Amino acid sequence: MVYGILEDDVCPACGAKPAVEEFDIHVENDVLVSVAPMVSYEPYLRSEADGGAWAVV
């Protein structure tokens, strides 16, 4: 799972303002599988010892 955040406040294609600004992006075997509004920060705050890991890309 990857933490995603909007780059702009409005859609560059249609000018709409999104209802949410943060997303959970699911990747499996280097393939983007789904994108959904973020439910909680908790998965991104876990340490590697707690079963989590993160990297800034």
PyMOL Python script that loads the backbone (N, CA, C, O; Angstrom):
from pymol import cmd

cmd.read_pdbstr("""\
ATOM      1  N   MET A   1       0.852  -1.169   0.000  1.00  0.00           N
ATOM      2  CA  MET A   1       0.000   0.000   0.000  1.00  0.00           C
ATOM      3  C   MET A   1       0.897   1.231   0.000  1.00  0.00           C
ATOM      4  O   MET A   1       1.927   1.267   0.673  1.00  0.00           O
ATOM      5  N   VAL A   2       0.492   2.222  -0.756  1.00  0.00           N
ATOM      6  CA  VAL A   2       1.260   3.453  -0.908  1.00  0.00           C
ATOM      7  C   VAL A   2       0.372   4.628  -0.537  1.00  0.00           C
ATOM      8  O   VAL A   2      -0.799   4.672  -0.912  1.00  0.00           O
ATOM      9  N   TYR A   3       0.934   5.586   0.203  1.00  0.00           N
ATOM     10  CA  TYR A   3       0.207   6.801   0.572  1.00  0.00           C
ATOM     11  C   TYR A   3       0.260   7.766  -0.607  1.00  0.00           C
ATOM     12  O   TYR A   3       1.338   8.071  -1.118  1.00  0.00           O
ATOM     13  N   GLY A   4      -0.905   8.246  -1.037  1.00  0.00           N
ATOM     14  CA  GLY A   4      -0.966   9.199  -2.132  1.00  0.00           C
ATOM     15  C   GLY A   4      -1.659  10.478  -1.710  1.00  0.00           C
ATOM     16  O   GLY A   4      -2.607  10.454  -0.925  1.00  0.00           O
ATOM     17  N   ILE A   5      -1.179  11.597  -2.239  1.00  0.00           N
ATOM     18  CA  ILE A   5      -1.774  12.894  -1.931  1.00  0.00           C
ATOM     19  C   ILE A   5      -1.894  13.688  -3.224  1.00  0.00           C
ATOM     20  O   ILE A   5      -1.045  13.586  -4.109  1.00  0.00           O
ATOM     21  N   LEU A   6      -2.955  14.477  -3.324  1.00  0.00           N
ATOM     22  CA  LEU A   6      -3.161  15.275  -4.518  1.00  0.00           C
ATOM     23  C   LEU A   6      -2.058  16.321  -4.675  1.00  0.00           C
ATOM     24  O   LEU A   6      -1.564  16.874  -3.693  1.00  0.00           O
ATOM     25  N   GLU A   7      -1.689  16.578  -5.908  1.00  0.00           N
ATOM     26  CA  GLU A   7      -0.691  17.595  -6.190  1.00  0.00           C
ATOM     27  C   GLU A   7      -1.346  18.970  -6.321  1.00  0.00           C
ATOM     28  O   GLU A   7      -0.763  19.979  -5.925  1.00  0.00           O
ATOM     29  N   ASP A   8      -2.549  19.006  -6.875  1.00  0.00           N
ATOM     30  CA  ASP A   8      -3.265  20.258  -7.095  1.00  0.00           C
ATOM     31  C   ASP A   8      -4.604  20.236  -6.372  1.00  0.00           C
ATOM     32  O   ASP A   8      -5.143  19.165  -6.093  1.00  0.00           O
ATOM     33  N   ASP A   9      -5.146  21.418  -6.065  1.00  0.00           N
ATOM     34  CA  ASP A   9      -6.448  21.519  -5.409  1.00  0.00           C
ATOM     35  C   ASP A   9      -7.610  21.265  -6.361  1.00  0.00           C
ATOM     36  O   ASP A   9      -8.722  20.969  -5.924  1.00  0.00           O
ATOM     37  N   VAL A  10      -7.354  21.380  -7.653  1.00  0.00           N
ATOM     38  CA  VAL A  10      -8.401  21.149  -8.654  1.00  0.00           C
ATOM     39  C   VAL A  10      -7.870  20.230  -9.741  1.00  0.00           C
ATOM     40  O   VAL A  10      -6.666  20.174  -9.994  1.00  0.00           O
ATOM     41  N   CYS A  11      -8.786  19.510 -10.379  1.00  0.00           N
ATOM     42  CA  CYS A  11      -8.413  18.612 -11.483  1.00  0.00           C
ATOM     43  C   CYS A  11      -7.944  19.460 -12.669  1.00  0.00           C
ATOM     44  O   CYS A  11      -8.658  20.367 -13.096  1.00  0.00           O
ATOM     45  N   PRO A  12      -6.753  19.175 -13.202  1.00  0.00           N
ATOM     46  CA  PRO A  12      -6.265  19.961 -14.336  1.00  0.00           C
ATOM     47  C   PRO A  12      -7.081  19.722 -15.617  1.00  0.00           C
ATOM     48  O   PRO A  12      -7.070  20.552 -16.526  1.00  0.00           O
ATOM     49  N   ALA A  13      -7.777  18.600 -15.682  1.00  0.00           N
ATOM     50  CA  ALA A  13      -8.558  18.284 -16.886  1.00  0.00           C
ATOM     51  C   ALA A  13      -9.938  18.937 -16.878  1.00  0.00           C
ATOM     52  O   ALA A  13     -10.383  19.467 -17.896  1.00  0.00           O
ATOM     53  N   CYS A  14     -10.625  18.896 -15.713  1.00  0.00           N
ATOM     54  CA  CYS A  14     -12.017  19.382 -15.703  1.00  0.00           C
ATOM     55  C   CYS A  14     -12.271  20.530 -14.731  1.00  0.00           C
ATOM     56  O   CYS A  14     -13.340  21.139 -14.766  1.00  0.00           O
ATOM     57  N   GLY A  15     -11.299  20.836 -13.858  1.00  0.00           N
ATOM     58  CA  GLY A  15     -11.451  21.928 -12.920  1.00  0.00           C
ATOM     59  C   GLY A  15     -12.234  21.585 -11.658  1.00  0.00           C
ATOM     60  O   GLY A  15     -12.475  22.461 -10.827  1.00  0.00           O
ATOM     61  N   ALA A  16     -12.634  20.328 -11.504  1.00  0.00           N
ATOM     62  CA  ALA A  16     -13.403  19.918 -10.320  1.00  0.00           C
ATOM     63  C   ALA A  16     -12.502  19.885  -9.087  1.00  0.00           C
ATOM     64  O   ALA A  16     -11.302  19.636  -9.193  1.00  0.00           O
ATOM     65  N   LYS A  17     -13.090  20.138  -7.920  1.00  0.00           N
ATOM     66  CA  LYS A  17     -12.380  20.022  -6.646  1.00  0.00           C
ATOM     67  C   LYS A  17     -12.705  18.659  -6.047  1.00  0.00           C
ATOM     68  O   LYS A  17     -13.868  18.393  -5.745  1.00  0.00           O
ATOM     69  N   PRO A  18     -11.721  17.792  -5.867  1.00  0.00           N
ATOM     70  CA  PRO A  18     -11.961  16.464  -5.299  1.00  0.00           C
ATOM     71  C   PRO A  18     -12.483  16.555  -3.868  1.00  0.00           C
ATOM     72  O   PRO A  18     -12.167  17.493  -3.136  1.00  0.00           O
ATOM     73  N   ALA A  19     -13.288  15.565  -3.482  1.00  0.00           N
ATOM     74  CA  ALA A  19     -13.847  15.510  -2.128  1.00  0.00           C
ATOM     75  C   ALA A  19     -12.792  15.095  -1.106  1.00  0.00           C
ATOM     76  O   ALA A  19     -12.898  15.457   0.066  1.00  0.00           O
ATOM     77  N   VAL A  20     -11.786  14.349  -1.526  1.00  0.00           N
ATOM     78  CA  VAL A  20     -10.716  13.907  -0.632  1.00  0.00           C
ATOM     79  C   VAL A  20      -9.368  14.279  -1.238  1.00  0.00           C
ATOM     80  O   VAL A  20      -9.251  14.470  -2.449  1.00  0.00           O
ATOM     81  N   GLU A  21      -8.355  14.379  -0.384  1.00  0.00           N
ATOM     82  CA  GLU A  21      -7.022  14.759  -0.859  1.00  0.00           C
ATOM     83  C   GLU A  21      -5.961  13.685  -0.626  1.00  0.00           C
ATOM     84  O   GLU A  21      -4.853  13.787  -1.153  1.00  0.00           O
ATOM     85  N   GLU A  22      -6.292  12.646   0.167  1.00  0.00           N
ATOM     86  CA  GLU A  22      -5.323  11.608   0.482  1.00  0.00           C
ATOM     87  C   GLU A  22      -5.884  10.238   0.099  1.00  0.00           C
ATOM     88  O   GLU A  22      -7.080   9.983   0.242  1.00  0.00           O
ATOM     89  N   PHE A  23      -5.004   9.364  -0.391  1.00  0.00           N
ATOM     90  CA  PHE A  23      -5.448   8.093  -0.946  1.00  0.00           C
ATOM     91  C   PHE A  23      -4.563   6.947  -0.498  1.00  0.00           C
ATOM     92  O   PHE A  23      -3.383   7.132  -0.200  1.00  0.00           O
ATOM     93  N   ASP A  24      -5.157   5.746  -0.454  1.00  0.00           N
ATOM     94  CA  ASP A  24      -4.431   4.497  -0.303  1.00  0.00           C
ATOM     95  C   ASP A  24      -4.307   3.920  -1.709  1.00  0.00           C
ATOM     96  O   ASP A  24      -5.309   3.638  -2.366  1.00  0.00           O
ATOM     97  N   ILE A  25      -3.079   3.750  -2.156  1.00  0.00           N
ATOM     98  CA  ILE A  25      -2.816   3.188  -3.482  1.00  0.00           C
ATOM     99  C   ILE A  25      -2.287   1.781  -3.258  1.00  0.00           C
ATOM    100  O   ILE A  25      -1.288   1.598  -2.562  1.00  0.00           O
ATOM    101  N   HIS A  26      -2.937   0.797  -3.835  1.00  0.00           N
ATOM    102  CA  HIS A  26      -2.545  -0.602  -3.658  1.00  0.00           C
ATOM    103  C   HIS A  26      -1.756  -1.069  -4.876  1.00  0.00           C
ATOM    104  O   HIS A  26      -2.199  -0.926  -6.015  1.00  0.00           O
ATOM    105  N   VAL A  27      -0.577  -1.631  -4.610  1.00  0.00           N
ATOM    106  CA  VAL A  27       0.327  -2.118  -5.649  1.00  0.00           C
ATOM    107  C   VAL A  27       0.662  -3.572  -5.342  1.00  0.00           C
ATOM    108  O   VAL A  27       1.008  -3.912  -4.211  1.00  0.00           O
ATOM    109  N   GLU A  28       0.557  -4.421  -6.350  1.00  0.00           N
ATOM    110  CA  GLU A  28       0.936  -5.829  -6.213  1.00  0.00           C
ATOM    111  C   GLU A  28       1.849  -6.208  -7.358  1.00  0.00           C
ATOM    112  O   GLU A  28       1.501  -6.021  -8.524  1.00  0.00           O
ATOM    113  N   ASN A  29       3.012  -6.739  -7.033  1.00  0.00           N
ATOM    114  CA  ASN A  29       3.994  -7.150  -8.043  1.00  0.00           C
ATOM    115  C   ASN A  29       4.263  -6.027  -9.037  1.00  0.00           C
ATOM    116  O   ASN A  29       4.288  -6.254 -10.247  1.00  0.00           O
ATOM    117  N   ASP A  30       4.464  -4.815  -8.524  1.00  0.00           N
ATOM    118  CA  ASP A  30       4.775  -3.629  -9.323  1.00  0.00           C
ATOM    119  C   ASP A  30       3.644  -3.194 -10.254  1.00  0.00           C
ATOM    120  O   ASP A  30       3.885  -2.503 -11.244  1.00  0.00           O
ATOM    121  N   VAL A  31       2.415  -3.596  -9.942  1.00  0.00           N
ATOM    122  CA  VAL A  31       1.250  -3.215 -10.751  1.00  0.00           C
ATOM    123  C   VAL A  31       0.265  -2.478  -9.859  1.00  0.00           C
ATOM    124  O   VAL A  31      -0.106  -2.980  -8.799  1.00  0.00           O
ATOM    125  N   LEU A  32      -0.164  -1.286 -10.279  1.00  0.00           N
ATOM    126  CA  LEU A  32      -1.173  -0.540  -9.545  1.00  0.00           C
ATOM    127  C   LEU A  32      -2.483  -1.291  -9.660  1.00  0.00           C
ATOM    128  O   LEU A  32      -2.980  -1.511 -10.765  1.00  0.00           O
ATOM    129  N   VAL A  33      -3.052  -1.692  -8.517  1.00  0.00           N
ATOM    130  CA  VAL A  33      -4.256  -2.513  -8.508  1.00  0.00           C
ATOM    131  C   VAL A  33      -5.503  -1.689  -8.193  1.00  0.00           C
ATOM    132  O   VAL A  33      -6.560  -1.907  -8.785  1.00  0.00           O
ATOM    133  N   SER A  34      -5.378  -0.732  -7.250  1.00  0.00           N
ATOM    134  CA  SER A  34      -6.540   0.081  -6.910  1.00  0.00           C
ATOM    135  C   SER A  34      -6.110   1.367  -6.212  1.00  0.00           C
ATOM    136  O   SER A  34      -5.010   1.474  -5.669  1.00  0.00           O
ATOM    137  N   VAL A  35      -7.012   2.327  -6.249  1.00  0.00           N
ATOM    138  CA  VAL A  35      -6.843   3.596  -5.544  1.00  0.00           C
ATOM    139  C   VAL A  35      -8.152   3.865  -4.820  1.00  0.00           C
ATOM    140  O   VAL A  35      -9.225   3.761  -5.414  1.00  0.00           O
ATOM    141  N   ALA A  36      -8.069   4.213  -3.534  1.00  0.00           N
ATOM    142  CA  ALA A  36      -9.264   4.486  -2.742  1.00  0.00           C
ATOM    143  C   ALA A  36      -8.964   5.631  -1.778  1.00  0.00           C
ATOM    144  O   ALA A  36      -7.805   5.843  -1.420  1.00  0.00           O
ATOM    145  N   PRO A  37      -9.981   6.367  -1.354  1.00  0.00           N
ATOM    146  CA  PRO A  37      -9.752   7.402  -0.343  1.00  0.00           C
ATOM    147  C   PRO A  37      -9.102   6.788   0.894  1.00  0.00           C
ATOM    148  O   PRO A  37      -9.470   5.691   1.313  1.00  0.00           O
ATOM    149  N   MET A  38      -8.136   7.495   1.478  1.00  0.00           N
ATOM    150  CA  MET A  38      -7.420   6.986   2.638  1.00  0.00           C
ATOM    151  C   MET A  38      -8.373   6.803   3.817  1.00  0.00           C
ATOM    152  O   MET A  38      -9.189   7.675   4.118  1.00  0.00           O
ATOM    153  N   VAL A  39      -8.254   5.661   4.471  1.00  0.00           N
ATOM    154  CA  VAL A  39      -9.101   5.337   5.614  1.00  0.00           C
ATOM    155  C   VAL A  39      -8.452   5.802   6.913  1.00  0.00           C
ATOM    156  O   VAL A  39      -9.124   6.361   7.780  1.00  0.00           O
ATOM    157  N   SER A  40      -7.133   5.570   7.051  1.00  0.00           N
ATOM    158  CA  SER A  40      -6.445   5.875   8.304  1.00  0.00           C
ATOM    159  C   SER A  40      -4.956   6.069   8.036  1.00  0.00           C
ATOM    160  O   SER A  40      -4.405   5.494   7.096  1.00  0.00           O
ATOM    161  N   TYR A  41      -4.309   6.885   8.870  1.00  0.00           N
ATOM    162  CA  TYR A  41      -2.858   7.053   8.787  1.00  0.00           C
ATOM    163  C   TYR A  41      -2.104   5.881   9.393  1.00  0.00           C
ATOM    164  O   TYR A  41      -0.915   5.704   9.123  1.00  0.00           O
ATOM    165  N   GLU A  42      -2.781   5.076  10.210  1.00  0.00           N
ATOM    166  CA  GLU A  42      -2.113   4.032  10.986  1.00  0.00           C
ATOM    167  C   GLU A  42      -1.163   3.146  10.173  1.00  0.00           C
ATOM    168  O   GLU A  42      -0.035   2.932  10.619  1.00  0.00           O
ATOM    169  N   PRO A  43      -1.549   2.623   9.014  1.00  0.00           N
ATOM    170  CA  PRO A  43      -0.614   1.743   8.294  1.00  0.00           C
ATOM    171  C   PRO A  43       0.696   2.434   7.916  1.00  0.00           C
ATOM    172  O   PRO A  43       1.723   1.773   7.764  1.00  0.00           O
ATOM    173  N   TYR A  44       0.666   3.734   7.766  1.00  0.00           N
ATOM    174  CA  TYR A  44       1.861   4.470   7.365  1.00  0.00           C
ATOM    175  C   TYR A  44       2.726   4.881   8.540  1.00  0.00           C
ATOM    176  O   TYR A  44       3.842   5.362   8.343  1.00  0.00           O
ATOM    177  N   LEU A  45       2.230   4.702   9.764  1.00  0.00           N
ATOM    178  CA  LEU A  45       2.968   5.085  10.957  1.00  0.00           C
ATOM    179  C   LEU A  45       3.659   3.908  11.634  1.00  0.00           C
ATOM    180  O   LEU A  45       4.422   4.110  12.579  1.00  0.00           O
ATOM    181  N   ARG A  46       3.413   2.696  11.176  1.00  0.00           N
ATOM    182  CA  ARG A  46       4.029   1.504  11.785  1.00  0.00           C
ATOM    183  C   ARG A  46       5.516   1.453  11.473  1.00  0.00           C
ATOM    184  O   ARG A  46       5.955   1.843  10.391  1.00  0.00           O
ATOM    185  N   SER A  47       6.273   0.972  12.429  1.00  0.00           N
ATOM    186  CA  SER A  47       7.707   0.772  12.204  1.00  0.00           C
ATOM    187  C   SER A  47       7.924  -0.587  11.539  1.00  0.00           C
ATOM    188  O   SER A  47       7.015  -1.416  11.483  1.00  0.00           O
ATOM    189  N   GLU A  48       9.108  -0.798  11.050  1.00  0.00           N
ATOM    190  CA  GLU A  48       9.411  -2.090  10.416  1.00  0.00           C
ATOM    191  C   GLU A  48       9.247  -3.222  11.424  1.00  0.00           C
ATOM    192  O   GLU A  48       8.824  -4.320  11.061  1.00  0.00           O
ATOM    193  N   ALA A  49       9.581  -2.964  12.690  1.00  0.00           N
ATOM    194  CA  ALA A  49       9.432  -3.980  13.745  1.00  0.00           C
ATOM    195  C   ALA A  49       7.968  -4.327  13.986  1.00  0.00           C
ATOM    196  O   ALA A  49       7.663  -5.428  14.442  1.00  0.00           O
ATOM    197  N   ASP A  50       7.067  -3.411  13.688  1.00  0.00           N
ATOM    198  CA  ASP A  50       5.628  -3.625  13.874  1.00  0.00           C
ATOM    199  C   ASP A  50       4.951  -4.164  12.611  1.00  0.00           C
ATOM    200  O   ASP A  50       3.723  -4.192  12.536  1.00  0.00           O
ATOM    201  N   GLY A  51       5.727  -4.586  11.634  1.00  0.00           N
ATOM    202  CA  GLY A  51       5.158  -5.146  10.416  1.00  0.00           C
ATOM    203  C   GLY A  51       4.932  -4.131   9.323  1.00  0.00           C
ATOM    204  O   GLY A  51       4.290  -4.434   8.317  1.00  0.00           O
ATOM    205  N   GLY A  52       5.447  -2.936   9.502  1.00  0.00           N
ATOM    206  CA  GLY A  52       5.292  -1.908   8.477  1.00  0.00           C
ATOM    207  C   GLY A  52       6.652  -1.480   7.955  1.00  0.00           C
ATOM    208  O   GLY A  52       7.681  -1.743   8.576  1.00  0.00           O
ATOM    209  N   ALA A  53       6.643  -0.847   6.857  1.00  0.00           N
ATOM    210  CA  ALA A  53       7.868  -0.286   6.275  1.00  0.00           C
ATOM    211  C   ALA A  53       7.424   0.794   5.297  1.00  0.00           C
ATOM    212  O   ALA A  53       6.335   0.713   4.730  1.00  0.00           O
ATOM    213  N   TRP A  54       8.257   1.793   5.103  1.00  0.00           N
ATOM    214  CA  TRP A  54       7.871   2.849   4.184  1.00  0.00           C
ATOM    215  C   TRP A  54       9.115   3.418   3.506  1.00  0.00           C
ATOM    216  O   TRP A  54      10.234   3.278   3.999  1.00  0.00           O
ATOM    217  N   ALA A  55       8.891   4.051   2.386  1.00  0.00           N
ATOM    218  CA  ALA A  55       9.954   4.720   1.655  1.00  0.00           C
ATOM    219  C   ALA A  55       9.341   5.879   0.904  1.00  0.00           C
ATOM    220  O   ALA A  55       8.197   5.798   0.456  1.00  0.00           O
ATOM    221  N   VAL A  56      10.079   6.940   0.763  1.00  0.00           N
ATOM    222  CA  VAL A  56       9.611   8.085  -0.016  1.00  0.00           C
ATOM    223  C   VAL A  56      10.111   7.899  -1.440  1.00  0.00           C
ATOM    224  O   VAL A  56      11.308   7.732  -1.673  1.00  0.00           O
ATOM    225  N   VAL A  57       9.181   7.929  -2.389  1.00  0.00           N
ATOM    226  CA  VAL A  57       9.553   7.768  -3.798  1.00  0.00           C
ATOM    227  C   VAL A  57       9.112   8.958  -4.602  1.00  0.00           C
ATOM    228  O   VAL A  57       9.337   9.004  -5.811  1.00  0.00           O
TER     229      VAL A  57
END
""", "prot")
cmd.dss("prot")
cmd.show_as("cartoon", "prot")
cmd.util.cbc("prot")
cmd.orient("prot")
